[in-house]
Amino acid sequence: MSIVIETERLILRELEYTDENDLFEMDADPEVHLYIENNPVKSMDEIQKVIKMLKKQYKENGIARWAVVDKLTNECIGWSGLKYFNQPLNNHNNFYELGYRFKKKHWGKGFATESSIAILDYGFINLNVDTIFAITNPKNVNSKKVLTKLGFDFQETFDYEGNPTDWFELRKTTWENEKLNR
């Protein structure tokens, strides 16, 4: 089943192979990868493998990262969504992690926050999740600002594949209380 969520400016849907050019534009940009792996893609084949992996996650877990499409231009401007971890990470297992990535030309426009609000609602309401986690590079100030704005609480810095990584947590009760104040 293909899930489609709409916000004021965005459409969130499963990523498709037709999104490959937009994803390549995003993931080939070294600045986009500065705080994540620092290894931009070099070929369309790499993008096709990512889409194939995400399609497998949709099938196996019912959720994965979604395309974020600008309603005005119909451009896929990036992705945002929940990833289900069924393997241990930072002493947690079987949990959902919020993530987002956008083309540089769309940074600073509030798309990460807007798409994440819809995704968090989906996770807490439709999936009935009690806690959603997020990770980011400690130097990624803008991502940390988004997470804080969303109500995530910083928990700790841990070692992820040899790199320091900040671990954030958002509980459903906190989300519901924050929502009342929005």
C-alpha positions in Angstrom: 0.0 0.0 0.0 1.4 3.4 -1.0 0.9 6.0 1.7 0.5 9.6 0.7 0.5 12.4 3.2 0.0 16.1 2.4 1.1 19.1 4.3 0.5 22.8 3.5 3.4 22.8 0.9 4.4 19.2 0.5 3.4 15.7 -0.6 5.0 12.8 1.1 5.0 9.5 -0.7 7.0 6.4 -1.3 10.2 7.0 -3.4 10.0 5.7 -7.0 12.6 5.0 -9.7 11.2 8.2 -11.4 12.8 10.1 -8.5 16.3 9.0 -9.4 17.4 12.2 -11.1 16.4 14.3 -8.1 18.0 11.9 -5.7 21.2 11.9 -7.7 21.2 15.7 -7.7 20.9 15.7 -3.9 23.2 12.8 -3.1 26.0 13.8 -5.5 26.4 17.1 -3.7 29.4 17.0 -1.3 27.8 19.6 1.0 24.7 17.4 1.4 27.0 14.6 2.6 29.3 16.7 4.8 27.8 15.4 8.0 26.6 11.9 6.7 29.3 9.5 5.6 31.0 12.3 3.6 30.8 10.0 0.5 28.6 11.6 -2.2 27.2 9.2 -4.8 29.0 9.0 -8.2 26.6 7.1 -10.3 22.9 6.6 -11.0 23.4 2.9 -10.3 24.1 3.8 -6.6 20.8 5.7 -6.5 18.9 2.8 -8.0 20.3 0.5 -5.4 19.1 2.9 -2.6 15.6 3.0 -4.1 15.6 -0.8 -4.3 16.6 -1.0 -0.7 13.9 1.5 0.3 11.3 -0.5 -1.6 12.4 -3.6 0.3 11.9 -1.7 3.6 8.4 -0.6 2.5 7.5 -4.2 1.9 9.1 -5.7 5.0 8.4 -2.9 7.5 5.5 -1.0 6.0 7.6 2.2 6.2 10.9 3.8 5.2 12.1 7.2 4.0 9.5 8.9 1.8 10.0 11.3 -1.2 9.2 14.9 -0.3 7.6 16.6 -3.2 7.0 20.4 -3.5 3.3 20.8 -4.4 3.9 24.0 -6.5 6.7 22.5 -8.7 6.1 18.8 -8.4 9.8 18.5 -7.8 11.2 15.8 -5.5 13.2 18.1 -3.2 14.5 15.3 -0.9 13.4 12.6 1.5 12.1 12.4 5.0 10.7 9.5 7.0 11.0 6.8 9.6 13.4 4.0 9.4 12.7 0.8 11.3 15.8 -0.6 13.1 15.5 -4.3 13.9 19.2 -4.5 14.7 21.0 -3.0 17.7 22.1 0.7 17.6 23.3 2.5 20.8 21.8 -0.2 23.0 18.4 0.0 21.4 16.7 -2.5 19.2 13.3 -2.6 17.3 12.8 1.2 17.1 12.0 3.9 14.6 14.4 6.7 13.7 13.4 10.0 12.0 15.7 11.1 9.2 15.6 13.7 6.4 17.8 14.9 3.6 17.2 17.7 1.1 18.8 19.3 -1.9 21.0 22.1 -0.9 18.9 24.7 -2.8 16.0 23.8 -0.5 17.8 24.2 2.8 16.5 26.8 5.2 12.9 26.8 3.9 11.4 24.8 6.8 10.8 21.6 4.7 12.6 19.4 7.2 10.4 20.6 10.0 7.2 20.6 8.0 7.7 17.1 6.6 8.9 15.8 10.0 5.8 17.0 11.8 3.6 15.0 9.4 5.8 12.0 9.8 5.9 12.1 13.5 2.1 12.4 13.6 2.0 9.3 11.4 4.4 7.4 13.6 2.7 8.3 16.9 -0.9 7.9 15.7 -0.9 5.4 12.9 2.0 3.2 14.1 1.2 3.8 17.7 4.9 4.2 18.5 5.7 5.3 22.1 9.2 6.8 21.2 10.9 7.9 18.1 14.7 8.5 18.0 16.9 10.6 15.8 20.7 10.7 15.2 22.9 13.4 13.8 26.5 14.5 13.6 27.3 16.8 16.6 28.6 19.4 14.2 25.3 19.5 12.2 23.9 22.6 14.0 21.0 23.0 11.6 19.7 19.4 12.0 20.0 19.7 15.8 17.9 22.9 15.6 15.2 21.1 13.6 15.2 18.2 16.1 14.9 20.6 19.1 12.1 22.5 17.4 10.3 19.3 16.9 10.5 18.5 20.7 13.3 15.9 20.6 15.5 15.7 23.7 19.3 15.2 23.4 20.3 12.1 25.3 24.0 11.5 24.6 26.8 11.3 22.2 27.8 7.8 21.2 30.2 6.1 18.8 28.5 5.1 15.5 30.8 3.3 13.1 33.8 5.2 14.5 32.2 8.6 14.5 30.7 10.6 17.4 27.0 10.8 16.9 24.3 12.7 18.9 21.3 10.6 20.0 17.9 12.3 20.4 14.6 10.9 21.7 11.0 12.1 21.4 8.3 10.4 23.5 4.7 10.3 22.3 3.5 12.1 25.5 6.0 14.9 24.9 4.8 15.2 21.2 1.2 15.3 22.3 1.9 18.1 24.9 4.0 20.1 22.4 1.2 19.8 19.8 -1.2 21.4 22.2 1.1 24.4 22.5 1.6 24.8 18.7 
